Each structure stands twice: as structure tokens, then as C-alpha cells.
């Protein structure tokens, strides 16, 4: 009953951010992510280092426009 003191945010098991103030959040710019499926996890810790996690799966689409080159008219 101590309350949350920090939240660690991970993408594909790599910690990418730690937030120590309410509201605990992280903004992920998916334009820099590789296309495909990724797991985003939030782990909330209290002052005694007890923790709980929540995860979700996100699919990042390839938004690179195709390139077209004409070699002859």
C-alpha cells in the first residue's frame, strides 16, 4: 500500500524509458521502428521494489512509399 514510484517502459524487452511522476507515460514514435510485430511492456514499481507488468502487442506497418523509375518512355 505504498503506491507507484516509477514505471519502466520496454519495447521488445529493451527498457526505453523510466517515468517517476504521474501520469506515468511514454510516447513512442513508431516512424523510427522497424515494420513488424513488437511487444510494449509497462512495469510499475513501488518503494519496496514490488512490481506488476502489463504488455500489449503492436504491429508497425511499413509506410515507405514505393519508388518508381522509368528506364524508357
Protein Blocks (a to p, Z undefined) as FASTA:
>chain_A
ZZpfbdcddeehiafbdcfbdcddddddfklpccdddddddddddfkopacddddddddd
dfbdcddddfbZZ
